[in-house]
Amino acid sequence: MSTLTNRQIVLRRRPQGLLRPGGTELVTVPAPEPGDGEALVRTTYVGIDAAVRTWLDDQPSYLPPVGIGEVIRAAGIGQVIRSRCDRYAVGDIVTTLTGFGEYCIVRDDLFTTPVDGPAEQVDQRAVMSIYGPTGATAYFGMTGIGRPQPGETVVVSAAAGATGSVAGQIAKIAGARVVGIAGGAQKCRAVVEDFGFDACIDYRHDDLAAALKQHCPRGVDVYFDNVGGPILDAVLGRLARKARVVLCGVISSYLTGEHPGPANYVNLLSKTALMQGFNALDEWGRFDEAFTDLRRCHDAGLLVHREHVYEGIESCAEALNGLFTGANIGKTLVKLAEVQPVSELTAPQ
């Protein structure tokens, strides 16, 4: 059996702000051999999410921080090329924590999920944008906490991003009027023209308070917050009675680690509103339910997705930084490999 080399990006220094040269290192090591109950996966796409940046800080979270010298953690998708696990056959497509690496070992655990269908026919970009953690986060946050109703006004920040774009579409499908918040004219156009929102506020150039008053004259019934900071505070100042605020992320402060409290939180009291955080992993047992509903909407043409794709393992750090400099529309991915026909993988070596 031929020896495979595995290029990986490891953490060398905890970042202050964006990833800088010298903070990570591209290393080449032999690809691991699967042991009993394990399979070897060749990564096809690495998903780039804001959570990756939080794992690089030495702070407790729902997963431990990435250690110095360890491969940077990230969720991705890939193809099983060797297997000693009954759960996975050679050729299967799976989602898992691939990390910033070309190969990884998987086991039959909650971190790895097989994708149904012949490998060559799997729409891997759709899986990463909708039928994975991104789609589940949008689904459970919006349907479980936001609970948009027909005729209500929903506001979504980071609306051009992977989670925000799906969350807003879910609210639109529910019959709500949906207003996005995004940075720059290009993103605002995509939010309206591609993702079907009713309007989009450019927080970089618009007077946010005035724009919220214009687009939400009766107040905000549901706010899906991905950014925190001043934008959260501005929307809290425009809440409708019995509003629901979904705390999904605080991308505005992931780089600094500073989380200024909102002054307008008193509106939660005066409007008898709810503000709640969540973690989609708490709903692991309901992922199939979420993906079934999302697939129904996708197949009916009610839910669309876009991806911003980088090429090659060397691009992972740039792709992660791009989330914080505003480079992406939709899901950010790094493409590492093509899917191989199963016949090639199972042919005698």
Secondary structure, DSSP 8 states (H G I E B T S, - for coil): ----EEEEEEE-S--SSS--TTSEEEEEEE-----TTEEEEEEEEEEE-HHHHHTTSS---SS----TTSB----EEEEEEEE--TT--TT-EEEE---SBSEEEEESSTT-EEE-S-GGG--HHHHHHTSSHHHHHHHHIIIIII---TT-EEEEESTTBHHHHHHHHHHHHTT-EEEEEESSHHHHHHHHHTT--SEEEETTTS-HHHHHHHH-TT-EEEEEESS-HHHHHHHHTTEEEEEEEEE---GGGTTT------GGGHHHHHTT-EEEE--GGGGGGGHHHHHHHHHHHHHTTS----EEEEESGGGHHHHHHHHHHT--SBEEEEE------HHHHHS--
